[in-house]
């Protein structure tokens, strides 16, 4: 194990070396973050998923840096320029930017102005000029007028090109320019001539400038999108005169002709080489920072969405509402299987209200429906109004369900495999119903970035986005756990240690051999080795198993501990799981061993009390204000119920029952300063909001949570 890497990680995260060493060892052995955080607390000192994930990312970055160092050392060695001092400096460098600065003078270059000047034999003249001691520069330069050098000015110009390259490759000079960018760089955005109409949505940025360090992520990403669409031209630069003054103080040591030539070379170096290189560096760093912030917002929204309250296994009638094309109905059983589908036309233009009403009440009765799910898209409010007016032969709860991403799912390969003989409208309605029953199980089938709860998700680094969102999905799935006998291939894919192939093998094995009756039967699944079983078993549940622990988060490796507990209390495992008195009688310290410590024992005790408990909240029915269907129905001062549909860095969007979501700006979330909207609201939370402003032409609604009673 790389001792230097462990020490760097321990210092970075301010953790004891042993904790980091054990965590890295587990990661190197192929353990997943959910498994380590849940079942290896003794080894990691109870680090949580976020801490372990951070160590994993930092470790990957350091390993990437180590590979880059190897390449650099090899390249310099091949040039026979690698000294012991340079080697030590490279090996002890852990900053990627600094490493590239060290390497820059040795980096193989394409043909440059400086290399052409060197070929003309002008490097000795450049060295004379750089020393700034020569009193008769013109005379010295005259000696270099030969071959391809046609004049003294030609010689001086070539020598300046070489000096400009030296300035560019000087670490101190680069850091001076970086410092100037960090302290005072302005980001400027200008309209590309002739793009006024095409780029109207970027109107705010036609003539815009502000300090780069104060530019919020959403604004930077909006400007960069405008640049991508060739509507805006973006530049990042500090005060040029101030930077040149600092560089001149560093390089120009004489007021003679040599000093003047060096001054000219410094200016050329800055304008032609340094400024563009550092601008690119800062633009990339600012973009990366904005990407990370936007991805963090998206990841948090996705986590909340995946862990939204499930209705559970109920018989559901799901409706994908519409006007002209009608409302697509599907009836689903408790497992989400499609029993029936058809279309009704209760809304305009057909308004077949009576026929639609008879059809709905008949289906509710025939299929013993327990809840109705209505998509929140086109005609949602009108359809909800129609459904709630009907009289049923039973108590029914009506839920409005987010349709975000449902159209992506319905046209996907996954949906075609599930419902090959049905069209996209039926598949979409099924997805709406299943989302009500179990949001997590349904949403894992959709590419996370298509779920629509992000901020500029299409503008950020797609690899970073995918890694982050996949981590969130993995975390959410393993936090909840899955029933191995009912889970889809897509849900099983995200279980710790499985992946697509093993998930498919589990589903195939289940089809051929019937339901799993015990966790240990998973070892019969093709390619399910000891390691994959160790990583996954604790997150896979088997309802009605002979061993009740198979339907809990207690890992099979700890079954012997629970068996010993039950034996000591002279009861069965079932008795122990059903009796709070017996659980409280346990003296946990008695069961401590080298590998099983108090953190694991406390987890076991909690799990015995609520085996396989779903960590998600209970679902609540929501009702919009009556009589509010379109933006024209709103007026300032109204207080309305709403659902939080999206959270960004600058505020939260709330659906109050009209076609357009309203914005609660971050300044309107509370009567105090709010740095992160997630401090105040959560995705799909039910809130009451006050209407501040309604801009009908621009379809904008400004809302506030201030001074609004949430009870």
ABEGO torsion letter per residue (X at the ends): XBAAAAAAAAAAAGBBAAAAAAAAAAAAAGBBAAAAAAAAAAAAGGBBAAAAAAAAAAAAAAAAAAAAAAAAAAAAAAAGABBAAAAAAAAABABAAAAAAAAAAABBBBBBAAAAAAAAGAAAAAAAAAAGABABAAAAAAAABBEABABAAAAAAAAAAAAAAAAAABAAAAAAAAAAAAAABBBBBBBBBGAAAAAAAAAAAABBBBBAAABBAAAAAAAAAAAAAGABBBBBBBBAAAAAAAAAAAABABABAAAAAAAAAAAAAAAAAAAAAAAAAAAAAAAAAAAAAAAAAAAAAAAAAAABBBAEBBBBBBBBBBBAAEBBBBBBBAAGBBABBBBBBABOAAGBAAAAAAAAAAAAAAAGBABBBBBABBGAAAAAAAAAABBBABBBBBBBBBABGAAAAAABAAAAAABAABBAAAAAAAAAAAAAABAAAAAAABBAAAAGABBGAAABBAAAAAAAAAAAAAAAAAAAEBBAAABBAAAAAABBGBEAAAAAAAAAAAAAAEBBABAAAAAABBGBBAAAAAAAAAABBBBGBABAAAABABBAAAAAAAAAAAAAAGBBAAAAAABAAAAAABBAAAABBAABBAAAAAAAAAAAABBGBBABBBBBBBBBBBGBABAAABBBGBBBBBBBABBBAAEBBBBAGBABBBBBBAAAABABBBABAAAABBBGBBBBBBBABBBAAAGBBBBBABGBBAX
